Amino acid sequence: MFDSIQVRFKDVPHNQSPFANTRIVPFVDSYFEIIKSVIDEIKTEYFWLLSTKINYDTFDFDFIPEQHEQHQIHTWSKHLSLIHI
């Protein structure tokens, strides 16, 4: 299990995180600023950055990057398909 952060947005319906240990943070300025503000609290090798705008009921959280992709950022579209950056 990896640490998880969920970004909460104002004035939109909120979807719950699938993880009990999720830290919820408000959206402020940018995702980059949010990550900078929480990165020192991440204790696992990888972490999930989630949004309250997305329903993750059908998402497969068993994803682990291949060895040659370990230092890349992995993102998924709103349709929850993988996009490599």
N, C-alpha and C positions, 0 to 999 in steps of 0.2 A: 504494500500500500504506500502511496506517495502522499506528501502533503498536498493540500488544496486551498486555493484562495478563490473566493467568488466575489465578483464585482457586482455591486448593487446599483441599479439605476433608479432615478426618481421617476415617478409618474408612469410606470409601466408595470404590468402584472409580473409578479416575482415567481420564478420557478425555484424549487428547493434544490440544493446540492444533493447528489447521491451519497455523499460522505458525511458522517457524523462529526468529523474533526475539522470541517471546513471553517476557515476564517473568512468572515464577510467584511468587505471594505467598500466604502462608497466610491463611485466613479468621480475622480477629480483630475481634471486636465487631460490626461492621456494614460493609455495602458503602460507606456514606458515609465511614467512617473509612479504609477501604482506598483509596478514590479520593483523599481528602485526602493520604494518605501518598505517593502515586505521581504526582500531577498535575504536579509540577514536572519530572518526567522525560519527560513526553509531549512529543514534538517534532513531531508531525504535527497537522494541522488537526482531525482527528477521531481517536478511538481506539476499539478494541474492548475491552470488559470481559467476559471469558469465565469460565466455571465448569468445573471438572474433572468436575462432575456431569453435564454435557450432552455428547452426541455431536453434533458439528457437521458430520458427513460430508455431509449433504444440504442444508446451509444455504448460501444465496447471499450471499457476502460482497461482492458488487458494489454493495450498497446505498449510495446517497449521498442525503442529505436534499434536498428541494426548497428553493429559496432562502428561502421564507417559514418553513421549519421548521429552519433552520440552528442556531438557538439553543435548540432543544428537546431534551430527552432522549428517545431512541428505545429502546424495550425490546421484547423478543419473549417470548412465552409459552413454556412448555416444549415446545409443539408448533411452535415457531419461526415463529409468525405475528406480524406487527407490531402493537404497541400504542403509540399516541401519548400522551405525557404532557405 
